[in-house]
Amino acid sequence: MSLLASAAYDPATAAGPSTASLLAMTAIDTTNLRLTFTAPASGNVLVRLRCVVEGATTFPQILLGVLDGSTVRLRQVPIGSLKTTALATSQLTQEALGVVSGLTPGNSYTWDAAYGVEVVVASTLIKFGGPNDTTTNNAWGDFVFEVWDAPTLLDNASYDPAVAVSKATSALLAMTALDTTNLRATFTAPPSGNVFVRLRGSVEGATTMPGILLGILNGASVVFRQSPIGGILGTAVATTRICHEASGVITGLTPGNTYNLDAAYGVEIILASTNLKYGGPNDTTTDNAWGAFTFEVYSA
């Protein structure tokens, strides 16, 4: 995997894009957080964005992603967690990570790091930059934006439908495919017989959260399942989005064989009012979009 373009923007004077009003996906800084790159031969790139949110005892619900002009190439509920009880000075790291596929090899692309606000907290901000000194709470470091070649990617799905999808967590559930059309990966097993897989989605809907598993089905066979990593952004409320990620290796595939693997989930601890959610419109209506559910398979 090779780096195609990157920005690590850490200005001496801190910047603070506001989360005080609802926002469709919007470029953060078209000068310093804009990347131009040439699409690789695979037509696939892996994108990573990382920043900090700060400013209140609760946190806004944001999406991070990428704009190609006015086209949303990727948007995602970012992963992050609170290290302690939320304070106005709590710094909450947020990271989005996903694949954009279908690019034209050899073409030049110019993309902007972007964010959207789905649930407002008036006194909070995305923060980056600040002086390197001994004054309290005046520096947040880099906003990171990277685009990588993804030559070992075998297949992926980044499913972000305009109409949001809700998968209930209100009943116990054995591992079940999420969407056998839009969240299925089809690929030829590599010579090693090994693949690395990653799944990422978000759960929302209550002051506590259900216990779920994310994983992969090969037909009716569970070939991978995991309690996903994630974290709560402050005290949970009904609009708190918890990004969940599962990743690991599947071994023992037959080299050269074709596999159809489905992203799946199971429910181990139920909560009646919570859902696994993805998709939704790109607009300024509160709490109606959750971005992509991502599913990636790499040769290992």
N, C-alpha and C positions, 0 to 999 in steps of 0.2 A: 504494500500500500504506500503510495507516494503522495506528498502534499502538492496540490495544484495551486492553492492560493490561501492566504491567511491574513487576518488582522487581529492584533492584540492591542486594543486602544486604551491607553492609560494616561489621559491628559492631566497636566499639573493642576488645572482647575477642574474640580469634580463636575460631572454631568449627571443630570437626573431626569430622564424621561418620566412624565407623570403617569400615575395609575388612578388619578382622581376622577376620571370620566370614562364611560364605555368607549371602546375603540375597535374598529375593524383593523385587520392587519396593516401596519404602518411602518415604513422605513424608519430606523432609529437615527441614522446619520449617513446621508448619501455621499459624504466626502470620506469619512474615516472608517465607516463600517460597510463599505461597498467593495466587492471583490470581482475581478475580471479574470477569467481562466478559459483555457481551451479544453473542450470535452475530450475525454480519453477514448481509446478505441472501443472500450466496453460500452460506452454511453451511460455508465453508472458512476455516481459520485456519492460519497458519504459526507454529510454535513454535520458540524457540531457548533453549537452556540452555548456560551456560559456567561452569566452575569449574577448580580446580587439585587435582592429586593429588601427594602428597609423602611421603617418609619412609624410603626404602630404596634399595638398588642395583638392585632389580627392582621391577616395578610390578604392582598387582592388575589384574584384568580386570573392569571394571565396565560396567554399562548406565546410561545417563541417560534420563529420560523424564518422563511426566506421568501422575498419577493423578486420576481423577474419582471421588471417594469410594474405593471399592475396585476400580474398573475402570481397567485400564491403557489409556490413550488413545494413548500413543506410548512406545516404548522403542527404544533404538538403541545400538549400539557407538559411543561418541563418537570423533571425530577428534582427533588430537593427535600430537605428535612430540617426541622428546627432542633438545635442542639440543646436548648434549655427553655425555660418559661419565656414566652414572648414578651419582649420589651420594645419600646420605641427605637432602641438602638440595636435590636437583634438583626444580624446580617444573615439573610437566607439565600444561600447559593441556589441558582436555578440552571439546569442544563437540558437542552434539547439535542437529540441525536437521531439521525435517520438517513435513509437512502433516497436519493432522487434518481430515477431511471428514465430511459427513453430519450436521452439527449443525443444529438447528432454528432458523431465523432468528428473531431477537427473543427467544429464550429466554436466561435467565441461567445461566451455568456457573461453578462454582468448582473450580479445579484446583490441585493441589499439584505442585511440583517434586519429583522422586523419583529414587532410584537403586537399583540392585541389584548384588550382588557375585557374580561367577561363578567367579573364581579368587582365592584368598586370598593376601595377603602381610601377615603379622601386624603389622608395624610401620608400615604406611602408613595415610594418612587422606585424605579429601577436606577441603580447607582453604579457609577464607575469613575475611575480616575481619582484625583486628589493629591495633595502634596505628600512628600516623604519626610515627615517630621514627627514630633512627639505631642502634637495636639490631639485631644481625644476625638474619635469618631468623625474624622474629616477625610478619610481615604478608603477606597473600595477596590483599587487595583483594576486589572484589565477587564474589558468586555472582549471575550474571545469569540472569533468567527473563523471557522476553518472549512475548506473544501478539499476532500481527499479523493484520489482515484480509488476505485474499489474493484481491482482486477480479479479477486478471488470470489466475488459475489456470484452465486449460482442462480439465485432467484430471490425476489423480494415482493412484498406487497406493502404499500403505504396507502391505506384505505381511509379516505376522508370525504364521505358522501355529503352532499349539500343538505340532505335531511338526516338529522342525528339518529343514531342507532342506540338503543338501550338493551342491554342483556341483564336480565334480572338476577339478583343475588338473594331473592326472598325465599328460595327453597334449596335444600341440599341437592347437589348435582354432581354426578360422576363426570369425568372429563368429556366435554361435548364440543364439537366443532363450532366456531363462531360464525363462519360464513364460507361455505365450500366453493363459492364462486370468487369472491373478492379477497379472501384471506387464505388462499391455497397456494403453495409453492410447488412448482413442477421443475425437476432438474435431473440431470444425469449424475449419478454418484461418481466422485473423483477416484483416481487410482488408489488413494489411501483408504477409501471406505469410510472416511471420517468427515463430518461437517460440524461447523459451529453455527448455532442458532441464537437469535435474539428476538424477543417479543416485547412490545411496550404499549400500554394502554392506561386508562385512568378510571377510577371509581369515584362516585359522588353520591350524596343524598341524605346524610344523617350526621348526628353529633358523634357517633361512633362508626366504625367501619367493619364490613364483613371480612371473614377469612377466606381468601380464594387461592386457587392454584392456577398458574398459567402453564401451558404446555403444548404438545404437538401430537396429533393423531396420524397414524399411517393406516387408513381404513378404520377398523375398529380397535387397532392396537395402539396403546399409549407408548410412544417411543421417547418421550421426554415430558417431565412435569416438575414444577418447582414452586415453592412458596416465593413469590416475587419480592424484590427489594422495592422500597418506597419510603415515604415519610409524610408526616402531617405538617402542614404549614400553619403553625400556631394551634390554638384550640379549635377542634373540629366543629364546624357548623354545617348546616344542610347544603351549603354551596361549596364546601371544601372539596377540591379535586386532588386526589391522591394518585400520582403517577406510579404505575407498577411496571417493573421490568424483570423479566426472566431471561437468563442466558446460560449457555453451556454447550457441551459437545455431545453429538450422537455418533457412536462408533458401530462398526460391524455391518455397514452397508455393502452391497455387492457392487464393486466397481463396474461402471458401464451400464448398470440398470437404471431405469427411469423410476423416480419416486414422485408421488403426489402426497404432500404433507399438509395437514390442515392446522392452522392456529386454533387452540382450544382453551377452554377454561373449566374449572370445577369449583364448586362451592362447598366449603367445609364448615363454616360458621355463618349462619344466615342473619341478615337484617332486612326487614320487610321493605324499607323505603329506599334502599340503595341499589345502584345499577353500575355495571361496567358500561362506559359511554364513549362514543367516538363520532366524528362528523359534526354536522351542523352548519348553518349559514355564516358567511363572513360579513357581519353587520354590527350594528351598535345596540342590539337588543341584549338585555342582561341574561347571562347564564343559559345560553342556548347553543353553544359550540364547544367542542372538546378536541378538535383536530384529529389527526390521523391515529389509527391503530397500525403500528408498524410490525412487520414480520420479515426477517432476513435470514437467509441461509448462505453460508460461506464454505468454500472448500477449506479443509483443515488437514 
